[in-house]
Amino acid sequence: MSKKFHCPRCKNENIIEYEETFDCPICFLEFEKADFELYEESDILSINEKMAIIKTLKPNSNNSNKKKDFN
């Protein structure tokens, strides 16, 4: 029997399930199933939230390759 998932934000149990993720049609958020095994429910982030964190931590590749003009 497979584990029943639900949205960690709104607690909706009527989710759209995929192989490794699921969508909440109420919150419009997508979550990774593996996170339910690794983290407390209150610590689970949506995929969009994870990507936003990575984007803020990742150096801007466009600016890091430019030479500085000191004129």
Secondary structure as UniProt FT lines:
FT   TURN            8..10
FT   STRAND          16..17
FT   STRAND          21..24
FT   TURN            25..28
FT   STRAND          29..32
FT   HELIX           34..38
FT   HELIX           41..43
FT   HELIX           47..57
FT   HELIX           61..64
//
